[in-house]
Amino acid sequence: MWRKIKNILFYHWPIHLINIVLLLLPDCMPVNKVRGTLMKPFFKRCGRNLQVCSNVYFTHIENISVGDNVFIGRNSWIGGYGEVIISDNVMIGPGVLIASANHKYTNETIRFGGYEQSTIQIGKEVWVGGNTSILPGVNIINNTVVAAGSVVNKSNLTPYSLIGGVPAKELKKSI
């Protein structure tokens, strides 16, 4: 119980306060950089020049690592129940869901069956299009473009590729 209270006080409340205070300001580069700078101490690791737009929600931010020059679009949700690693020069579009845990089915129940956690890795120079869902255990390799509206449930193995669809698959090599 004390662990939950500590988690709420040290990780959830400060992030909510930062979002509430800066929600009144427009989504523009200086405000996004201020938001990123204020959130930086709460990440497991955070590089330089993080830009976070409004209404971005992090859970278990202490399990999320962010590289240099990362942009996270508005209304995104990043769940760090498992580990989330976002490398350098990554652009995450608006409305993106990154979920590093999933419910598991045990004792004939899903609701109370607990969670399965897996690491999500997003490589360098990746562009994640808007309204994309990235599911647990996915590794998006360097220099990949993820088409908007995709559901990424498997890792891609080809750099410089375009992936997309539901479920996501390789659409084009050598972009």
N, C-alpha and C positions, 0 to 999 in steps of 0.2 A: 504494500500500500504506500509506503514512504517513497518507493521508487517512482510510482505513478505521480505522486504529489510533486516530487522533485522535477520530474519530466515536464509537468504542466507549468510549474513556476519558472523553470530555467529555459525551456525551449518553446512552448506554445504561446504563453502570454506575451513575451517580448515581440514575437513575430506578428501577432495580432495587433499589438499596439503600433508597431511600425506601419503596418498596412492601413490601419484606421487613420492615423495622422497624415500619411502621405496620399490617402485616397482623394483628398480634396484638391490635390495638385494634378496637372495634366500628365498624360503619358508622353514624355519627351525625354531625350537622352540625358540631360542633367538630373532630372528627377529619378529616372530609372537607375542612374549611377549612385545617387544618394541612397535609394532603397537597397541596392546591392551592397553598398558599403556598410550600412547599418545592420544588415543581416549576416554579413561576413563572419563575425565571431561565433555564430551558432552552428555553422557547418563543420563537418568532420575535417575538411580541408577546403580552402577556397583560394583561388588564384586572383590575379589582378583584373580589373576592369569588368566586374560582374554587373550586368544590367538586368534588373527585375521589374517588369511592368506591373500595373495594378492588378489586384485580385488574384495574385498567384498564391496558392496555398501549399505549404509544405507540412508533411507529417513526419515525425522522427527525423528532423533536419540534422540531428547529430550523426546520422548514418549516410549522409549525402556528401559526396566530394565533387567539387566544381573546379575546373581548370581556368586558364586565362581566357579573357575575351569571350565570355559566354553571355548570350542574350536569351532571356526567357520571356515569352510573349504573355499577354494578359489572359486572365481566366484559366491558367494552367494549374494542374494538380500533380504534385510529385510526392509519392508515398515512399518514405525511406524505411519501411518495416524491415525489409532485407536491405542490402547495401545498393546504393545508386552511385555510379561513377560517371560523371560527365567530363569529358576531356576538353582540351583547348579548342578555341575557335568554333564553338557549336552555336547554332541558331535554333531555338525552339519556338515554333510558331504559336499563335493564340489557341487556347482551348485544348492543349495537349495533356493527356493523362499518362503518367508514368507510374505503374503500380508494381512494386517489387515483392508483393505477397499476394496470396490467393487463399480463399477458404478451402479447407479440406473436409472430406466426407468421412467422418468416423462415428462409430456407434449409431448408425442410421440417422445422423443429423448433420446438416451443413451449418446451421446457425450457431451451434455450440461445439463444432468439431475442431476448432482451432485454426491455425494458419500454417501455410507452407511458404517459407521465405526463400527467395533466390536473388542473386546479384544481377543487376542490369548494368551493362557497360555501353556507353555511347562514345565512339572513337573521335579522333581529331577531325576537324573540318566537316562535320556532319550538319546537314540541314534537315530538321524535322518539320514537315508541313503542318499547317493548322488542323486541329481536331483529329489528331492521330492518337491512337492508344498503343502504348508499349507495355507488354505484359511481362511477368516475372521470368527471369532466366535468359533474357534476350541480350545478345551482343551485337551491336550495330558497328560494323567495322569502319575504319577511317575512310574519309572522302565519299560518303554515301549520302544520297538525297532520298528522303522518305516522302512520298507523295501525300498530299493533304487527304485526310479522312481514312487513312490506312489503319489496319489493326495488325501490329507486328507481334507475332507469337512465336517466331523462330528466328534464330540468328542468321545474318547474311554473311557469306564468306568471300565475296568479291568486292575489292575496293573499287572506287570510281564507278559505282553503279547506282541506278535508280530503282528503288523498290516501292511497291504500292499495291493497294487492293485489300480485300477482306477475304481471307487472310493475305498478308503482304507476301509478294513473291518478286523475284527479280524481273524488272520490265525492260531494262536496257543496261548494257555494259559499256564501259569507257565513255562516261559522260564528260 
